[in-house]
């Protein structure tokens, strides 16, 4: 098929697509949102007919698409094959040159990495030597002054020369710092040993003084025990004497207490009789006072009742006008309003 025929086939497909698309609005109007009664035979037939009406243009669009796309797919396959063939021929020429370039780049990279590794090894060696200068101060010498002196000698024998290259100043500082710290550690060990010896001597002297003090305290306790024994004998004798005197005193006090108790009982009986007489007289006085108060109250009630009856006899009933005016004044309304209230109350009664 010629290129013009292929183009004509594609243009025809596009025309067909346009026709179907032009009829889409009519299909939307007819079928969009339609709910068929598929639970009935008629409704199911209508739904199937509508589905067939919509499937036909869809199937037609797919048929036209495949027919129009077939020459394009064939052309694409031919383009892929030609491109792969031409690419292979070019790569035959390009690959040897690329291999030469990559071989040289790899050689240069190996030399570069070798130089970097050598430099890293050189620096690492120097750093290890500097670390050795510094690490000695982290050892545990267990208060061994001789061991510290040995390490001081080892550090002093290390020469900080040009072999340290650009790290010579750092190595010198590390050596000086380590020596200073080791000498400080040595001085501390010597000082601690001297302090321990002094403490040990003081402990021996303290034990001797404690033993002497214990002997003195033992003798003193024996002397005090003898004195306390003699003093106890004296106290026991005095206590027996005091106990006897106390017994006699208690007997005398008990006799006096019994005597006073009898006198108090007699006085209490007398006071009880007097109190009973007073209580009897008080009760009689209250009874007389109550009777007098009751008589006065009845007299006052009789007089008040007589006055009320006299006032009621004198009092006359107010007129309607007086009642209306009193209501109007009391509730702060017009007399006409008050008259209406009175009329309403009488009507309700």
Secondary structure by P-SEA (a helix, b strand, c coil): ccaaaaaaaaaaaaaaaaaaaaaaaaaaacccccccccccaaaaaaaaaaaaaaaaaaaaaaaaaaaaaaaaaaaaaaaaaaaaaaaaaaaaaaaaaaaaaaaaaaaaaaaaaaaaaaaaaaaaaaaaaaaaacccccccccccaaaaaaaaaaaaacccccccccaaaaaaaaaaaaaaaaaaaaaaaaaaaaaaaaaaaaaaaaaaaaaaaaaaaaaaaaaaaaaaaaaaaaaaaaaaaaaaaaaaaaaaaaaaaaaaaaaaaaaaaaaaaaaaaaaaaaaaaaaaaaaaaaaaaaaaaaaaaaaaaaaaaabbbbcaaaaaaaaaaaacccaaaaaaaaaaaaaac
